Amino acid sequence: MQELAQLSSSALSERYQQSLLGVFGAPQRVLVRGAGCHVWDADGNQYLDLLGGIAVNTLGHANPLLTSVITSQLATLGHVSNFFTSPSQIALAEKLLEISAAPAGSKVFFANSGTEANEAALKLTRRNAGTEAAPRTRVIALEHAFHGRTLGALSLTYKEKYRAPFAPLPQNVTWIPAGDIDALRNAVDETVSAVFIEPIQGEAGVKMLSTEYLQAAREITREAGALLVFDEVQTGMGRTGSFFASAPVIPDVMTLAKGLGGGFPIGAMIVFGEENTKWLTPGDHGTTFGGNPVACAAGLAVIHTIESQNLLEKVRENGTWLREQLCSIAGVSEVRGAGMLTAFELAEANAQKLVAAALDAGFIVNATDEKTIRLAPPLVITQEQLGSFLAALPQLIAAA
């Protein structure tokens, strides 16, 4: 490790390509340090992180409280397996039930990532199998959905190029247009076990779904006896200016990850209502690392900071301001988002070229397609920091 710390980015990138499986392609930079909303690479260059590890670094990098809590918990009790529990696991479950306004009898299952949380949700919804005479064999998902890369979650993911190499996949999935209430009503019947919805489709380019649509989904699934699952892996934990983008609509199941741990791996499935907790019983599912004391302590620290620093209000204010400013920039044709999850479309420029130009200028952003740039910075980012990107953006668009 000491030897690697002395190497340049180019030398480290070469070592990376010799030793790591190339599923991510060549790394754009080798990052060695972070503080607040900035990171530094192996050559000493500084970047404003406007992607936040893809909506993960809720409190920025090296947050003092989060670092202290993780260190303290690891020095006390790191891992015990789920033959046992810990105070931090119980406390985080109780806190998630509180902030999600879960009804009495609701329960939490902890995992390590978003795709694992969605796998747990899929297994739960499979138990809503109907009867032998009237089996529930279908799952409804939305066009342009992204729910993960494991085989079950992948079967819900819309993009054909992700699914095709691994077919046949385990779920019988029907995709319907996102936001179309009539299409949803026509698709959901007694053959459907569950409907999976991202309240905002982040990987699709921050495509928004209305509260009206989410409420309709709640009514339609309840009438048909199907389970409603909200995937809040990217949108949850304050990202949109409220703890959950789907609020006030309450589903049967909600999945979380990314921002919940503030950079420490954790996923969660909240099961709403005692009637839905019956679907998974002892032995039906499990995880070795899920809900470990350190991850749960991290989740508690994240929630405490969001609440104590009034970050939800700041996220709403700064997000609205950011999108207003983006609308006034030449070359930006459309802006959408909520809180600190924003996308803007380019009228003519190539989004991948803009990502590269931005990186060279000291800004980390993401392209979701050839025309769309996504921003998901830490919730603690300031207007001044956002303003530095906005000031540079016209030149970046010209360069792209």
Contacts in CASP RR format, 6 or more apart in sequence:
PFRMAT RR
TARGET T0000
AUTHOR 0000-0000-0000
METHOD contacts of the structure
MODEL  1
MQELAQLSSSALSERYQQSLLGVFGAPQRVLVRGAGCHVWDADGNQYLDL
LGGIAVNTLGHANPLLTSVITSQLATLGHVSNFFTSPSQIALAEKLLEIS
AAPAGSKVFFANSGTEANEAALKLTRRNAGTEAAPRTRVIALEHAFHGRT
LGALSLTYKEKYRAPFAPLPQNVTWIPAGDIDALRNAVDETVSAVFIEPI
QGEAGVKMLSTEYLQAAREITREAGALLVFDEVQTGMGRTGSFFASAPVI
PDVMTLAKGLGGGFPIGAMIVFGEENTKWLTPGDHGTTFGGNPVACAAGL
AVIHTIESQNLLEKVRENGTWLREQLCSIAGVSEVRGAGMLTAFELAEAN
AQKLVAAALDAGFIVNATDEKTIRLAPPLVITQEQLGSFLAALPQLIAAA
4 12 0 8 1.000
4 15 0 8 1.000
5 32 0 8 1.000
7 15 0 8 1.000
7 42 0 8 1.000
8 42 0 8 1.000
8 43 0 8 1.000
9 29 0 8 1.000
9 30 0 8 1.000
9 41 0 8 1.000
9 42 0 8 1.000
9 43 0 8 1.000
12 30 0 8 1.000
12 42 0 8 1.000
13 26 0 8 1.000
13 27 0 8 1.000
13 30 0 8 1.000
16 26 0 8 1.000
16 27 0 8 1.000
16 30 0 8 1.000
17 26 0 8 1.000
28 359 0 8 1.000
29 41 0 8 1.000
29 42 0 8 1.000
29 45 0 8 1.000
29 47 0 8 1.000
29 359 0 8 1.000
30 41 0 8 1.000
30 42 0 8 1.000
31 39 0 8 1.000
31 40 0 8 1.000
31 41 0 8 1.000
31 42 0 8 1.000
32 40 0 8 1.000
32 41 0 8 1.000
32 42 0 8 1.000
32 44 0 8 1.000
33 39 0 8 1.000
33 40 0 8 1.000
34 40 0 8 1.000
34 61 0 8 1.000
34 62 0 8 1.000
35 61 0 8 1.000
35 62 0 8 1.000
36 60 0 8 1.000
36 61 0 8 1.000
36 62 0 8 1.000
36 63 0 8 1.000
36 378 0 8 1.000
36 380 0 8 1.000
37 48 0 8 1.000
37 49 0 8 1.000
37 60 0 8 1.000
37 61 0 8 1.000
37 377 0 8 1.000
37 378 0 8 1.000
37 380 0 8 1.000
37 381 0 8 1.000
37 382 0 8 1.000
37 385 0 8 1.000
38 46 0 8 1.000
38 47 0 8 1.000
38 48 0 8 1.000
38 49 0 8 1.000
38 61 0 8 1.000
39 46 0 8 1.000
39 47 0 8 1.000
39 49 0 8 1.000
39 61 0 8 1.000
39 364 0 8 1.000
40 46 0 8 1.000
40 47 0 8 1.000
41 47 0 8 1.000
45 362 0 8 1.000
46 362 0 8 1.000
47 359 0 8 1.000
47 362 0 8 1.000
47 363 0 8 1.000
47 364 0 8 1.000
48 362 0 8 1.000
48 363 0 8 1.000
48 364 0 8 1.000
48 377 0 8 1.000
48 385 0 8 1.000
48 388 0 8 1.000
48 389 0 8 1.000
49 57 0 8 1.000
49 60 0 8 1.000
49 61 0 8 1.000
49 364 0 8 1.000
49 377 0 8 1.000
49 378 0 8 1.000
50 363 0 8 1.000
50 364 0 8 1.000
50 365 0 8 1.000
50 375 0 8 1.000
50 376 0 8 1.000
50 377 0 8 1.000
50 381 0 8 1.000
50 389 0 8 1.000
51 364 0 8 1.000
51 365 0 8 1.000
51 366 0 8 1.000
51 374 0 8 1.000
51 375 0 8 1.000
51 376 0 8 1.000
51 377 0 8 1.000
52 60 0 8 1.000
52 364 0 8 1.000
52 376 0 8 1.000
52 377 0 8 1.000
52 378 0 8 1.000
53 263 0 8 1.000
53 376 0 8 1.000
54 234 0 8 1.000
54 258 0 8 1.000
54 366 0 8 1.000
54 376 0 8 1.000
55 234 0 8 1.000
55 235 0 8 1.000
55 239 0 8 1.000
55 258 0 8 1.000
55 259 0 8 1.000
55 341 0 8 1.000
55 376 0 8 1.000
56 258 0 8 1.000
56 259 0 8 1.000
56 261 0 8 1.000
56 262 0 8 1.000
56 263 0 8 1.000
57 259 0 8 1.000
57 262 0 8 1.000
57 263 0 8 1.000
57 378 0 8 1.000
58 237 0 8 1.000
58 238 0 8 1.000
58 239 0 8 1.000
58 259 0 8 1.000
58 260 0 8 1.000
58 261 0 8 1.000
58 262 0 8 1.000
58 263 0 8 1.000
58 302 0 8 1.000
58 305 0 8 1.000
58 306 0 8 1.000
58 378 0 8 1.000
58 379 0 8 1.000
59 65 0 8 1.000
59 66 0 8 1.000
59 262 0 8 1.000
59 302 0 8 1.000
59 305 0 8 1.000
59 378 0 8 1.000
59 379 0 8 1.000
59 380 0 8 1.000
60 262 0 8 1.000
60 378 0 8 1.000
60 379 0 8 1.000
60 380 0 8 1.000
61 378 0 8 1.000
63 262 0 8 1.000
63 305 0 8 1.000
63 380 0 8 1.000
65 301 0 8 1.000
65 304 0 8 1.000
65 305 0 8 1.000
66 262 0 8 1.000
66 264 0 8 1.000
66 298 0 8 1.000
66 301 0 8 1.000
66 302 0 8 1.000
66 305 0 8 1.000
69 297 0 8 1.000
69 298 0 8 1.000
69 300 0 8 1.000
69 301 0 8 1.000
70 264 0 8 1.000
70 294 0 8 1.000
70 297 0 8 1.000
70 298 0 8 1.000
70 301 0 8 1.000
72 297 0 8 1.000
73 88 0 8 1.000
73 293 0 8 1.000
73 294 0 8 1.000
73 297 0 8 1.000
73 298 0 8 1.000
74 294 0 8 1.000
76 293 0 8 1.000
77 86 0 8 1.000
77 293 0 8 1.000
78 292 0 8 1.000
78 293 0 8 1.000
78 294 0 8 1.000
79 289 0 8 1.000
79 292 0 8 1.000
79 293 0 8 1.000
79 294 0 8 1.000
80 86 0 8 1.000
80 292 0 8 1.000
80 293 0 8 1.000
81 288 0 8 1.000
82 286 0 8 1.000
82 287 0 8 1.000
82 288 0 8 1.000
82 290 0 8 1.000
82 291 0 8 1.000
86 292 0 8 1.000
86 293 0 8 1.000
86 296 0 8 1.000
87 293 0 8 1.000
88 293 0 8 1.000
88 294 0 8 1.000
88 296 0 8 1.000
88 297 0 8 1.000
88 300 0 8 1.000
89 110 0 8 1.000
89 291 0 8 1.000
89 292 0 8 1.000
89 293 0 8 1.000
89 296 0 8 1.000
91 296 0 8 1.000
91 300 0 8 1.000
92 108 0 8 1.000
92 110 0 8 1.000
92 291 0 8 1.000
92 296 0 8 1.000
92 297 0 8 1.000
92 299 0 8 1.000
92 300 0 8 1.000
92 303 0 8 1.000
93 107 0 8 1.000
93 108 0 8 1.000
93 110 0 8 1.000
95 300 0 8 1.000
95 303 0 8 1.000
96 102 0 8 1.000
96 108 0 8 1.000
96 256 0 8 1.000
96 268 0 8 1.000
96 270 0 8 1.000
97 106 0 8 1.000
97 107 0 8 1.000
97 108 0 8 1.000
97 270 0 8 1.000
99 243 0 8 1.000
99 303 0 8 1.000
100 106 0 8 1.000
100 243 0 8 1.000
100 244 0 8 1.000
100 250 0 8 1.000
100 254 0 8 1.000
100 270 0 8 1.000
100 272 0 8 1.000
101 247 0 8 1.000
101 248 0 8 1.000
101 250 0 8 1.000
102 250 0 8 1.000
102 270 0 8 1.000
102 272 0 8 1.000
102 273 0 8 1.000
103 250 0 8 1.000
103 272 0 8 1.000
103 273 0 8 1.000
103 274 0 8 1.000
104 273 0 8 1.000
104 274 0 8 1.000
105 273 0 8 1.000
105 274 0 8 1.000
105 277 0 8 1.000
106 270 0 8 1.000
106 271 0 8 1.000
106 272 0 8 1.000
106 273 0 8 1.000
106 274 0 8 1.000
106 277 0 8 1.000
107 270 0 8 1.000
107 271 0 8 1.000
107 277 0 8 1.000
108 268 0 8 1.000
108 269 0 8 1.000
108 270 0 8 1.000
108 271 0 8 1.000
109 117 0 8 1.000
109 120 0 8 1.000
109 268 0 8 1.000
109 269 0 8 1.000
109 271 0 8 1.000
109 280 0 8 1.000
109 285 0 8 1.000
110 266 0 8 1.000
110 267 0 8 1.000
110 268 0 8 1.000
110 287 0 8 1.000
110 290 0 8 1.000
110 291 0 8 1.000
110 295 0 8 1.000
110 296 0 8 1.000
111 117 0 8 1.000
111 119 0 8 1.000
111 120 0 8 1.000
111 257 0 8 1.000
111 266 0 8 1.000
111 267 0 8 1.000
111 268 0 8 1.000
111 269 0 8 1.000
111 287 0 8 1.000
111 290 0 8 1.000
111 291 0 8 1.000
112 265 0 8 1.000
112 266 0 8 1.000
112 267 0 8 1.000
112 287 0 8 1.000
112 289 0 8 1.000
112 290 0 8 1.000
112 295 0 8 1.000
113 257 0 8 1.000
113 265 0 8 1.000
113 267 0 8 1.000
114 148 0 8 1.000
114 153 0 8 1.000
114 233 0 8 1.000
114 255 0 8 1.000
114 256 0 8 1.000
114 257 0 8 1.000
114 258 0 8 1.000
114 267 0 8 1.000
115 147 0 8 1.000
115 148 0 8 1.000
115 149 0 8 1.000
115 150 0 8 1.000
115 153 0 8 1.000
116 150 0 8 1.000
116 257 0 8 1.000
116 267 0 8 1.000
116 287 0 8 1.000
117 233 0 8 1.000
117 255 0 8 1.000
117 256 0 8 1.000
117 257 0 8 1.000
117 267 0 8 1.000
117 268 0 8 1.000
117 269 0 8 1.000
118 147 0 8 1.000
118 148 0 8 1.000
118 150 0 8 1.000
118 152 0 8 1.000
118 153 0 8 1.000
118 156 0 8 1.000
118 196 0 8 1.000
118 231 0 8 1.000
118 233 0 8 1.000
118 255 0 8 1.000
119 150 0 8 1.000
119 152 0 8 1.000
119 153 0 8 1.000
120 255 0 8 1.000
120 269 0 8 1.000
120 280 0 8 1.000
120 285 0 8 1.000
121 194 0 8 1.000
121 196 0 8 1.000
121 229 0 8 1.000
121 231 0 8 1.000
121 253 0 8 1.000
121 255 0 8 1.000
121 269 0 8 1.000
122 139 0 8 1.000
122 152 0 8 1.000
122 153 0 8 1.000
122 156 0 8 1.000
122 171 0 8 1.000
122 194 0 8 1.000
123 280 0 8 1.000
123 284 0 8 1.000
123 285 0 8 1.000
124 227 0 8 1.000
124 253 0 8 1.000
124 269 0 8 1.000
124 271 0 8 1.000
124 276 0 8 1.000
124 279 0 8 1.000
124 280 0 8 1.000
124 285 0 8 1.000
125 139 0 8 1.000
125 193 0 8 1.000
125 194 0 8 1.000
125 227 0 8 1.000
125 229 0 8 1.000
125 253 0 8 1.000
125 279 0 8 1.000
126 193 0 8 1.000
127 279 0 8 1.000
127 280 0 8 1.000
127 284 0 8 1.000
128 136 0 8 1.000
128 193 0 8 1.000
128 194 0 8 1.000
128 225 0 8 1.000
128 226 0 8 1.000
128 227 0 8 1.000
128 279 0 8 1.000
129 135 0 8 1.000
129 136 0 8 1.000
129 193 0 8 1.000
130 136 0 8 1.000
130 193 0 8 1.000
134 190 0 8 1.000
134 191 0 8 1.000
135 191 0 8 1.000
136 190 0 8 1.000
136 191 0 8 1.000
136 192 0 8 1.000
136 193 0 8 1.000
136 226 0 8 1.000
137 172 0 8 1.000
137 191 0 8 1.000
137 193 0 8 1.000
138 172 0 8 1.000
138 173 0 8 1.000
138 174 0 8 1.000
138 191 0 8 1.000
138 192 0 8 1.000
138 193 0 8 1.000
139 155 0 8 1.000
139 156 0 8 1.000
139 171 0 8 1.000
139 172 0 8 1.000
139 173 0 8 1.000
139 174 0 8 1.000
139 192 0 8 1.000
139 193 0 8 1.000
139 194 0 8 1.000
139 195 0 8 1.000
139 196 0 8 1.000
140 173 0 8 1.000
140 174 0 8 1.000
140 175 0 8 1.000
140 176 0 8 1.000
140 184 0 8 1.000
140 187 0 8 1.000
140 188 0 8 1.000
140 192 0 8 1.000
140 194 0 8 1.000
140 195 0 8 1.000
140 196 0 8 1.000
140 226 0 8 1.000
141 147 0 8 1.000
141 156 0 8 1.000
141 157 0 8 1.000
141 158 0 8 1.000
141 173 0 8 1.000
141 174 0 8 1.000
141 175 0 8 1.000
141 176 0 8 1.000
141 195 0 8 1.000
141 196 0 8 1.000
141 197 0 8 1.000
142 158 0 8 1.000
142 175 0 8 1.000
142 176 0 8 1.000
142 177 0 8 1.000
142 178 0 8 1.000
142 179 0 8 1.000
142 196 0 8 1.000
142 197 0 8 1.000
142 198 0 8 1.000
142 201 0 8 1.000
143 158 0 8 1.000
143 175 0 8 1.000
143 176 0 8 1.000
143 177 0 8 1.000
143 178 0 8 1.000
144 158 0 8 1.000
144 159 0 8 1.000
144 178 0 8 1.000
144 201 0 8 1.000
144 204 0 8 1.000
144 207 0 8 1.000
145 156 0 8 1.000
145 157 0 8 1.000
145 158 0 8 1.000
145 175 0 8 1.000
145 178 0 8 1.000
145 196 0 8 1.000
145 197 0 8 1.000
145 198 0 8 1.000
145 201 0 8 1.000
145 204 0 8 1.000
145 231 0 8 1.000
146 157 0 8 1.000
146 158 0 8 1.000
146 159 0 8 1.000
146 198 0 8 1.000
146 201 0 8 1.000
146 202 0 8 1.000
146 203 0 8 1.000
146 204 0 8 1.000
147 153 0 8 1.000
147 154 0 8 1.000
147 156 0 8 1.000
147 157 0 8 1.000
147 196 0 8 1.000
147 198 0 8 1.000
147 231 0 8 1.000
147 233 0 8 1.000
148 154 0 8 1.000
148 156 0 8 1.000
148 157 0 8 1.000
149 157 0 8 1.000
149 162 0 8 1.000
151 166 0 8 1.000
151 169 0 8 1.000
151 170 0 8 1.000
152 169 0 8 1.000
152 170 0 8 1.000
152 171 0 8 1.000
154 162 0 8 1.000
154 163 0 8 1.000
154 166 0 8 1.000
154 169 0 8 1.000
155 163 0 8 1.000
155 169 0 8 1.000
155 170 0 8 1.000
155 171 0 8 1.000
155 173 0 8 1.000
156 171 0 8 1.000
156 173 0 8 1.000
156 196 0 8 1.000
157 163 0 8 1.000
158 175 0 8 1.000
158 204 0 8 1.000
163 169 0 8 1.000
174 187 0 8 1.000
176 183 0 8 1.000
176 184 0 8 1.000
176 187 0 8 1.000
177 183 0 8 1.000
178 201 0 8 1.000
178 207 0 8 1.000
178 209 0 8 1.000
179 209 0 8 1.000
179 210 0 8 1.000
179 213 0 8 1.000
181 212 0 8 1.000
181 213 0 8 1.000
181 216 0 8 1.000
181 220 0 8 1.000
184 195 0 8 1.000
184 213 0 8 1.000
184 216 0 8 1.000
184 217 0 8 1.000
184 220 0 8 1.000
185 216 0 8 1.000
185 220 0 8 1.000
188 195 0 8 1.000
188 220 0 8 1.000
188 221 0 8 1.000
188 224 0 8 1.000
188 226 0 8 1.000
189 224 0 8 1.000
190 224 0 8 1.000
190 225 0 8 1.000
192 221 0 8 1.000
192 224 0 8 1.000
192 226 0 8 1.000
193 226 0 8 1.000
193 227 0 8 1.000
194 221 0 8 1.000
194 226 0 8 1.000
194 227 0 8 1.000
194 228 0 8 1.000
194 229 0 8 1.000
195 217 0 8 1.000
195 220 0 8 1.000
195 221 0 8 1.000
195 226 0 8 1.000
195 227 0 8 1.000
195 228 0 8 1.000
195 229 0 8 1.000
196 229 0 8 1.000
196 231 0 8 1.000
197 209 0 8 1.000
197 214 0 8 1.000
197 217 0 8 1.000
197 228 0 8 1.000
197 229 0 8 1.000
197 230 0 8 1.000
197 231 0 8 1.000
198 209 0 8 1.000
198 230 0 8 1.000
198 231 0 8 1.000
198 232 0 8 1.000
198 233 0 8 1.000
198 234 0 8 1.000
198 235 0 8 1.000
199 209 0 8 1.000
199 214 0 8 1.000
199 230 0 8 1.000
199 232 0 8 1.000
199 235 0 8 1.000
199 244 0 8 1.000
199 245 0 8 1.000
199 246 0 8 1.000
200 206 0 8 1.000
200 207 0 8 1.000
200 208 0 8 1.000
200 209 0 8 1.000
200 234 0 8 1.000
200 235 0 8 1.000
200 240 0 8 1.000
200 245 0 8 1.000
200 337 0 8 1.000
200 338 0 8 1.000
200 341 0 8 1.000
201 207 0 8 1.000
201 209 0 8 1.000
202 234 0 8 1.000
202 235 0 8 1.000
202 341 0 8 1.000
202 343 0 8 1.000
202 368 0 8 1.000
202 374 0 8 1.000
203 234 0 8 1.000
203 368 0 8 1.000
204 368 0 8 1.000
205 343 0 8 1.000
205 368 0 8 1.000
205 369 0 8 1.000
205 372 0 8 1.000
205 374 0 8 1.000
206 336 0 8 1.000
206 337 0 8 1.000
206 341 0 8 1.000
206 342 0 8 1.000
206 343 0 8 1.000
206 368 0 8 1.000
206 372 0 8 1.000
206 374 0 8 1.000
207 336 0 8 1.000
208 336 0 8 1.000
208 337 0 8 1.000
208 338 0 8 1.000
211 248 0 8 1.000
211 249 0 8 1.000
214 230 0 8 1.000
214 246 0 8 1.000
214 249 0 8 1.000
215 249 0 8 1.000
217 228 0 8 1.000
217 249 0 8 1.000
218 228 0 8 1.000
218 249 0 8 1.000
218 250 0 8 1.000
218 251 0 8 1.000
221 227 0 8 1.000
221 228 0 8 1.000
221 252 0 8 1.000
222 228 0 8 1.000
227 252 0 8 1.000
227 253 0 8 1.000
227 276 0 8 1.000
228 251 0 8 1.000
228 252 0 8 1.000
228 253 0 8 1.000
229 251 0 8 1.000
229 252 0 8 1.000
229 253 0 8 1.000
229 254 0 8 1.000
229 255 0 8 1.000
230 244 0 8 1.000
230 246 0 8 1.000
230 249 0 8 1.000
230 251 0 8 1.000
230 253 0 8 1.000
230 254 0 8 1.000
230 255 0 8 1.000
231 254 0 8 1.000
231 255 0 8 1.000
232 244 0 8 1.000
232 245 0 8 1.000
232 246 0 8 1.000
232 254 0 8 1.000
232 255 0 8 1.000
232 256 0 8 1.000
233 255 0 8 1.000
233 256 0 8 1.000
233 257 0 8 1.000
233 258 0 8 1.000
233 267 0 8 1.000
234 258 0 8 1.000
234 341 0 8 1.000
234 376 0 8 1.000
235 244 0 8 1.000
235 245 0 8 1.000
235 246 0 8 1.000
235 341 0 8 1.000
236 243 0 8 1.000
236 244 0 8 1.000
236 245 0 8 1.000
236 256 0 8 1.000
236 258 0 8 1.000
236 259 0 8 1.000
236 260 0 8 1.000
237 243 0 8 1.000
237 256 0 8 1.000
237 258 0 8 1.000
237 259 0 8 1.000
237 260 0 8 1.000
237 261 0 8 1.000
237 302 0 8 1.000
237 303 0 8 1.000
237 306 0 8 1.000
238 244 0 8 1.000
238 306 0 8 1.000
238 311 0 8 1.000
238 312 0 8 1.000
238 315 0 8 1.000
238 379 0 8 1.000
239 245 0 8 1.000
239 258 0 8 1.000
239 259 0 8 1.000
239 315 0 8 1.000
239 339 0 8 1.000
239 340 0 8 1.000
239 341 0 8 1.000
239 376 0 8 1.000
239 379 0 8 1.000
240 315 0 8 1.000
240 337 0 8 1.000
240 338 0 8 1.000
240 339 0 8 1.000
240 340 0 8 1.000
240 341 0 8 1.000
241 312 0 8 1.000
241 313 0 8 1.000
241 315 0 8 1.000
241 316 0 8 1.000
241 338 0 8 1.000
241 339 0 8 1.000
241 340 0 8 1.000
242 312 0 8 1.000
243 306 0 8 1.000
243 312 0 8 1.000
244 254 0 8 1.000
245 338 0 8 1.000
246 254 0 8 1.000
250 272 0 8 1.000
251 272 0 8 1.000
252 271 0 8 1.000
252 272 0 8 1.000
252 273 0 8 1.000
252 276 0 8 1.000
253 269 0 8 1.000
253 270 0 8 1.000
253 271 0 8 1.000
253 272 0 8 1.000
253 276 0 8 1.000
254 269 0 8 1.000
254 270 0 8 1.000
254 272 0 8 1.000
255 267 0 8 1.000
255 268 0 8 1.000
255 269 0 8 1.000
255 270 0 8 1.000
256 267 0 8 1.000
256 268 0 8 1.000
256 269 0 8 1.000
256 270 0 8 1.000
257 266 0 8 1.000
257 267 0 8 1.000
257 268 0 8 1.000
259 302 0 8 1.000
260 266 0 8 1.000
260 267 0 8 1.000
260 268 0 8 1.000
260 299 0 8 1.000
260 302 0 8 1.000
261 295 0 8 1.000
261 298 0 8 1.000
261 299 0 8 1.000
261 302 0 8 1.000
262 298 0 8 1.000
262 299 0 8 1.000
262 302 0 8 1.000
263 298 0 8 1.000
264 294 0 8 1.000
264 295 0 8 1.000
264 298 0 8 1.000
264 299 0 8 1.000
265 295 0 8 1.000
266 290 0 8 1.000
266 291 0 8 1.000
266 295 0 8 1.000
266 296 0 8 1.000
266 298 0 8 1.000
266 299 0 8 1.000
267 290 0 8 1.000
271 277 0 8 1.000
271 279 0 8 1.000
271 280 0 8 1.000
289 295 0 8 1.000
305 311 0 8 1.000
306 312 0 8 1.000
306 379 0 8 1.000
309 380 0 8 1.000
311 379 0 8 1.000
311 380 0 8 1.000
314 379 0 8 1.000
314 380 0 8 1.000
315 339 0 8 1.000
315 340 0 8 1.000
315 379 0 8 1.000
316 339 0 8 1.000
318 339 0 8 1.000
318 340 0 8 1.000
318 381 0 8 1.000
318 382 0 8 1.000
318 383 0 8 1.000
318 386 0 8 1.000
319 338 0 8 1.000
319 339 0 8 1.000
319 340 0 8 1.000
319 342 0 8 1.000
320 339 0 8 1.000
321 383 0 8 1.000
321 386 0 8 1.000
322 342 0 8 1.000
322 375 0 8 1.000
322 383 0 8 1.000
322 386 0 8 1.000
322 390 0 8 1.000
323 335 0 8 1.000
323 336 0 8 1.000
323 337 0 8 1.000
323 342 0 8 1.000
325 386 0 8 1.000
325 387 0 8 1.000
325 390 0 8 1.000
326 332 0 8 1.000
326 335 0 8 1.000
326 342 0 8 1.000
326 344 0 8 1.000
326 390 0 8 1.000
326 393 0 8 1.000
327 335 0 8 1.000
329 390 0 8 1.000
329 393 0 8 1.000
329 394 0 8 1.000
329 397 0 8 1.000
330 394 0 8 1.000
330 397 0 8 1.000
331 346 0 8 1.000
331 347 0 8 1.000
331 348 0 8 1.000
331 349 0 8 1.000
331 397 0 8 1.000
332 344 0 8 1.000
332 345 0 8 1.000
332 346 0 8 1.000
332 347 0 8 1.000
332 393 0 8 1.000
332 397 0 8 1.000
333 345 0 8 1.000
333 346 0 8 1.000
333 347 0 8 1.000
334 344 0 8 1.000
334 345 0 8 1.000
335 342 0 8 1.000
335 343 0 8 1.000
335 344 0 8 1.000
335 345 0 8 1.000
336 342 0 8 1.000
336 343 0 8 1.000
336 344 0 8 1.000
337 343 0 8 1.000
340 375 0 8 1.000
340 376 0 8 1.000
340 377 0 8 1.000
340 378 0 8 1.000
340 379 0 8 1.000
340 381 0 8 1.000
341 374 0 8 1.000
341 375 0 8 1.000
341 376 0 8 1.000
342 374 0 8 1.000
342 375 0 8 1.000
342 376 0 8 1.000
343 368 0 8 1.000
343 372 0 8 1.000
343 373 0 8 1.000
343 374 0 8 1.000
343 375 0 8 1.000
344 372 0 8 1.000
344 373 0 8 1.000
344 375 0 8 1.000
345 371 0 8 1.000
345 372 0 8 1.000
345 373 0 8 1.000
346 354 0 8 1.000
346 371 0 8 1.000
346 372 0 8 1.000
346 373 0 8 1.000
346 397 0 8 1.000
346 400 0 8 1.000
349 397 0 8 1.000
349 398 0 8 1.000
349 400 0 8 1.000
350 370 0 8 1.000
350 400 0 8 1.000
351 367 0 8 1.000
351 368 0 8 1.000
351 369 0 8 1.000
351 370 0 8 1.000
351 371 0 8 1.000
351 372 0 8 1.000
351 373 0 8 1.000
351 400 0 8 1.000
352 367 0 8 1.000
352 370 0 8 1.000
353 399 0 8 1.000
353 400 0 8 1.000
354 365 0 8 1.000
354 367 0 8 1.000
354 373 0 8 1.000
354 396 0 8 1.000
354 397 0 8 1.000
354 399 0 8 1.000
354 400 0 8 1.000
355 365 0 8 1.000
355 366 0 8 1.000
355 367 0 8 1.000
355 373 0 8 1.000
357 396 0 8 1.000
357 399 0 8 1.000
357 400 0 8 1.000
358 364 0 8 1.000
358 365 0 8 1.000
358 389 0 8 1.000
358 392 0 8 1.000
358 396 0 8 1.000
361 392 0 8 1.000
361 395 0 8 1.000
361 396 0 8 1.000
363 389 0 8 1.000
363 392 0 8 1.000
363 396 0 8 1.000
365 373 0 8 1.000
365 374 0 8 1.000
365 375 0 8 1.000
365 389 0 8 1.000
366 373 0 8 1.000
366 374 0 8 1.000
366 375 0 8 1.000
366 376 0 8 1.000
367 373 0 8 1.000
367 374 0 8 1.000
368 374 0 8 1.000
377 385 0 8 1.000
377 386 0 8 1.000
END
